[in-house]
Amino acid sequence: MVDLPPLRDVIARHGLSASKALGQNFLFDAQLLDRIAAIPGDLQGKAVLEIGPGPGGLTRALLKAGARVTAIEMDTRCLPALAELEEAFPGQLTAIEGDAMKIDHGELMGGEPYAVVANLPYNVGTALFVSWLGGEDWPPQWTSLTLMFQQEVAQRIVSRPGTSAYGRLAVLAQWRSTASLAMKVHRSAFTPPPKVMSAIVHVTPDAMPAGVSARTLEQITAAAFGQRRKMLRQSLKSVPGAVAALATIGVDETRRAETLGVSDFVALARALG
């Protein structure tokens, strides 16, 4: 086992501090980080993509678990600390400076299946998550997503119809994937402590329903939940043919979006073909 200096010492030596502008919050608890790295299962020899590693707390845990990690970091201040990890784990870590929103992850990973494990920066977490869930090609190149979110966002992802948290994120995460709440993380675990609690969501891809376009489903959910307090006959007017299609699948147009199950949205997208 590689003998690494405490992460706090590394941060102090490099003069690092969490950037609010980059949505950073550092985790120091090694046991907690090891538990997070264990959520996807056995990572020995597996390819892992990490977004926003910062000084490398979670990166350490992934490397200790035997993963081959590709880490994308846009904060140049953190690169020297990550370079030290590259030296400590030869051939296991590739740290890349860049914006994860502008990089083709599949191309970066060389076409190889990979797990995504990340304590996502709060300011880009949801956008990245939606991008991983999108696209017509399925199953995706990623084998699982293990992601830290604000607890409120995590609850939206795993929520069920009829609840206040249920919305577009839930449908997009659940229509061809299984999403679960893997762990809650208290705000006191972070430095500096965020104002909100956090939670880790674990997502694995399922079979894609036949005859359904991901783009159509995304369009429907954006319209339906964009005006969630309105009846479907009003909120879906912007989607050609959607209101008429409600009758063909047996859904009353006076209902509201949060009362429809994921299967209802799938049926509506299929009807619009």
C-alpha positions as CSV (number, residue, x, y, z in Angstrom):
1,M,0.0,0.0,0.0
2,V,1.4,3.4,-1.0
3,D,2.2,5.6,2.1
4,L,0.6,9.0,1.4
5,P,0.8,12.1,3.5
6,P,-2.5,13.3,5.0
7,L,-4.6,15.2,2.6
8,R,-4.7,18.3,4.9
9,D,-0.9,18.4,4.7
10,V,-1.0,18.3,0.9
11,I,-3.5,21.1,0.7
12,A,-1.5,23.2,3.2
13,R,1.8,22.6,1.3
14,H,0.3,23.7,-2.0
15,G,-1.6,26.6,-0.5
16,L,-5.0,25.3,-1.6
17,S,-8.4,26.5,-0.6
18,A,-11.9,25.6,-1.8
19,S,-13.1,27.9,-4.5
20,K,-16.7,29.0,-4.2
21,A,-16.7,30.1,-7.9
22,L,-15.9,26.5,-8.9
23,G,-18.4,25.0,-6.5
24,Q,-15.6,23.2,-4.5
25,N,-15.9,21.6,-1.1
26,F,-13.1,19.3,0.0
27,L,-13.6,15.9,1.8
28,F,-10.8,14.8,4.1
29,D,-12.3,11.7,5.9
30,A,-10.4,8.8,4.4
31,Q,-12.9,6.1,5.6
32,L,-15.8,8.0,4.1
33,L,-13.9,8.4,0.8
34,D,-13.2,4.6,0.8
35,R,-16.9,3.9,1.3
36,I,-17.8,6.1,-1.6
37,A,-15.2,4.4,-3.8
38,A,-16.7,1.0,-2.9
39,I,-20.2,1.9,-4.1
40,P,-19.7,0.9,-7.8
41,G,-18.3,-2.5,-6.7
42,D,-14.9,-4.0,-7.5
43,L,-12.8,-1.4,-9.3
44,Q,-9.6,-3.4,-9.6
45,G,-8.2,-2.7,-13.0
46,K,-11.4,-0.9,-14.1
47,A,-11.5,2.4,-15.9
48,V,-12.9,5.3,-13.9
49,L,-13.7,8.8,-14.9
50,E,-13.6,11.4,-12.1
51,I,-14.8,15.0,-12.6
52,G,-13.4,17.8,-10.4
53,P,-11.0,15.8,-8.2
54,G,-9.6,18.9,-6.6
55,P,-6.6,18.0,-4.4
56,G,-7.4,14.3,-4.9
57,G,-9.2,13.1,-1.8
58,L,-11.6,10.7,-3.7
59,T,-8.9,10.1,-6.3
60,R,-6.8,8.5,-3.6
61,A,-9.6,6.2,-2.6
62,L,-10.2,5.1,-6.2
63,L,-6.5,4.5,-6.8
64,K,-6.3,2.4,-3.6
65,A,-9.2,0.4,-4.8
66,G,-7.1,-0.5,-7.9
67,A,-9.0,1.7,-10.4
68,R,-7.3,3.3,-13.5
69,V,-8.5,6.9,-13.1
70,T,-8.8,9.6,-15.6
71,A,-9.5,12.8,-13.8
72,I,-10.6,16.1,-15.4
73,E,-9.8,19.2,-13.3
74,M,-10.1,22.8,-14.5
75,D,-8.5,24.4,-11.3
76,T,-4.8,24.6,-12.2
77,R,-3.9,25.1,-8.6
78,C,-4.8,21.5,-7.9
79,L,-2.7,20.0,-10.7
80,P,0.6,19.7,-8.7
81,A,-1.2,17.7,-6.0
82,L,-2.6,15.4,-8.6
83,A,0.8,15.1,-10.2
84,E,2.1,13.7,-6.9
85,L,-0.6,11.0,-7.0
86,E,0.4,10.2,-10.6
87,E,3.9,9.5,-9.3
88,A,2.7,7.5,-6.3
89,F,0.5,5.3,-8.5
90,P,2.4,4.8,-11.7
91,G,0.2,4.0,-14.7
92,Q,-3.0,4.4,-12.7
93,L,-3.8,8.1,-12.9
94,T,-4.1,10.5,-15.8
95,A,-5.0,14.0,-14.7
96,I,-6.2,16.3,-17.4
97,E,-6.7,20.1,-17.2
98,G,-10.0,21.1,-18.8
99,D,-13.7,21.8,-18.6
100,A,-15.6,18.5,-18.2
101,M,-18.6,20.2,-19.9
102,K,-16.6,20.7,-23.1
103,I,-14.8,17.4,-23.3
104,D,-16.0,14.3,-25.1
105,H,-15.8,11.7,-22.3
106,G,-16.2,8.7,-24.5
107,E,-13.4,9.8,-26.7
108,L,-11.2,10.7,-23.7
109,M,-11.7,7.2,-22.3
110,G,-10.6,5.6,-25.6
111,G,-13.9,3.9,-26.3
112,E,-13.5,1.7,-23.2
113,P,-16.4,1.1,-20.8
114,Y,-15.9,3.1,-17.7
115,A,-17.5,4.0,-14.3
116,V,-18.1,7.6,-13.4
117,V,-17.3,8.4,-9.7
118,A,-17.2,12.0,-8.7
119,N,-17.9,14.6,-5.9
120,L,-19.3,16.9,-8.6
121,P,-18.8,20.6,-8.3
122,Y,-22.3,21.9,-7.4
123,N,-22.4,24.5,-10.2
124,V,-22.2,21.9,-13.0
125,G,-23.4,18.7,-11.4
126,T,-27.0,18.6,-12.8
127,A,-25.9,19.6,-16.3
128,L,-23.3,16.9,-16.4
129,F,-25.8,14.3,-15.1
130,V,-28.4,15.2,-17.7
131,S,-25.7,14.9,-20.5
132,W,-24.8,11.4,-19.3
133,L,-28.4,10.3,-19.3
134,G,-29.1,11.7,-22.8
135,G,-28.5,10.5,-26.3
136,E,-30.1,7.9,-28.6
137,D,-27.2,5.4,-28.3
138,W,-28.0,3.0,-25.4
139,P,-26.6,1.3,-23.3
140,P,-24.1,4.1,-22.8
141,Q,-20.3,3.7,-22.6
142,W,-20.4,4.4,-18.8
143,T,-21.3,1.3,-16.7
144,S,-22.4,3.2,-13.7
145,L,-22.6,6.8,-12.2
146,T,-21.7,7.3,-8.6
147,L,-22.2,11.0,-8.0
148,M,-22.3,13.4,-5.0
149,F,-25.1,16.0,-5.2
150,Q,-26.8,18.4,-2.9
151,Q,-29.3,16.2,-1.0
152,E,-32.3,18.1,-2.5
153,V,-31.0,17.3,-6.1
154,A,-30.3,13.7,-5.1
155,Q,-33.9,13.3,-3.8
156,R,-35.3,14.6,-7.1
157,I,-33.4,12.0,-9.0
158,V,-34.7,9.1,-7.1
159,S,-38.2,10.5,-6.3
160,R,-41.5,8.8,-7.2
161,P,-44.7,10.2,-8.8
162,G,-47.0,12.3,-6.6
163,T,-44.2,13.7,-4.5
164,S,-43.0,17.3,-4.4
165,A,-39.5,16.2,-5.5
166,Y,-40.7,14.3,-8.6
167,G,-39.9,16.0,-11.9
168,R,-37.9,15.9,-15.0
169,L,-34.7,14.6,-13.4
170,A,-36.5,11.6,-12.0
171,V,-38.0,10.6,-15.4
172,L,-34.7,11.1,-17.2
173,A,-32.9,9.0,-14.6
174,Q,-35.4,6.2,-14.3
175,W,-36.9,5.6,-17.8
176,R,-33.9,3.4,-18.9
177,S,-31.8,3.3,-15.7
178,T,-32.0,2.3,-12.1
179,A,-31.3,5.2,-9.7
180,S,-30.8,4.8,-6.0
181,L,-29.7,6.9,-3.0
182,A,-26.5,5.2,-1.9
183,M,-25.4,7.4,1.0
184,K,-26.1,10.6,2.8
185,V,-23.2,12.9,3.7
186,H,-23.4,15.4,6.5
187,R,-22.4,18.9,5.6
188,S,-19.8,18.8,8.5
189,A,-17.8,16.2,6.5
190,F,-16.7,19.0,4.0
191,T,-14.2,21.8,4.2
192,P,-15.6,24.4,4.1
193,P,-19.0,23.0,5.2
194,P,-21.6,23.8,2.5
195,K,-25.0,25.3,3.6
196,V,-26.8,22.1,2.6
197,M,-26.6,18.4,3.2
198,S,-25.3,16.1,0.4
199,A,-26.1,12.6,-0.8
200,I,-24.6,10.1,-3.3
201,V,-26.7,8.7,-6.1
202,H,-25.8,5.5,-7.9
203,V,-27.2,4.9,-11.4
204,T,-26.9,1.8,-13.6
205,P,-28.2,1.6,-17.1
206,D,-31.2,-0.8,-18.0
207,A,-32.6,-1.9,-21.3
208,M,-34.0,1.0,-23.3
209,P,-37.8,0.8,-24.1
210,A,-38.4,0.0,-27.7
211,G,-39.8,2.7,-30.0
212,V,-38.9,5.6,-27.8
213,S,-36.7,8.6,-28.8
214,A,-34.6,10.0,-26.0
215,R,-34.9,13.5,-27.6
216,T,-38.7,13.2,-27.7
217,L,-38.9,12.2,-24.0
218,E,-36.6,15.1,-23.1
219,Q,-38.8,17.5,-25.0
220,I,-42.0,16.2,-23.3
221,T,-40.6,16.3,-19.8
222,A,-39.1,19.8,-20.3
223,A,-42.5,21.1,-21.4
224,A,-44.6,19.1,-18.8
225,F,-42.5,20.0,-15.8
226,G,-41.6,23.5,-17.0
227,Q,-45.2,24.4,-16.1
228,R,-45.9,21.7,-13.5
229,R,-48.7,23.6,-11.8
230,K,-50.7,23.6,-15.1
231,M,-52.8,20.8,-16.6
232,L,-51.2,18.7,-19.2
233,R,-53.4,20.2,-22.0
234,Q,-51.8,23.5,-21.3
235,S,-48.2,22.6,-20.4
236,L,-47.8,20.2,-23.4
237,K,-49.2,22.6,-26.0
238,S,-45.7,23.5,-27.2
239,V,-45.0,19.9,-28.2
240,P,-46.8,19.1,-31.5
241,G,-49.3,16.3,-31.2
242,A,-48.6,15.7,-27.5
243,V,-52.0,16.7,-26.2
244,A,-53.9,14.6,-28.7
245,A,-51.5,11.7,-27.9
246,L,-52.6,11.8,-24.3
247,A,-56.0,10.3,-25.2
248,T,-54.4,7.5,-27.2
249,I,-52.5,6.3,-24.1
250,G,-55.5,6.8,-21.8
251,V,-54.2,9.8,-19.8
252,D,-56.6,12.5,-18.9
253,E,-55.4,15.9,-20.2
254,T,-56.6,17.6,-17.0
255,R,-53.9,15.8,-15.0
256,R,-50.7,17.5,-13.9
257,A,-47.2,16.3,-14.8
258,E,-46.3,15.1,-11.3
259,T,-49.1,12.6,-11.3
260,L,-47.8,10.7,-14.3
261,G,-45.5,7.7,-13.8
262,V,-42.3,7.2,-15.7
263,S,-44.1,4.6,-17.8
264,D,-46.7,7.1,-18.8
265,F,-44.1,9.5,-20.1
266,V,-42.4,6.6,-22.0
267,A,-45.8,5.7,-23.5
268,L,-46.4,9.3,-24.6
269,A,-43.0,9.5,-26.2
270,R,-43.6,6.3,-28.0
271,A,-47.0,7.5,-29.2
272,L,-45.3,10.6,-30.7
273,G,-42.8,8.3,-32.4
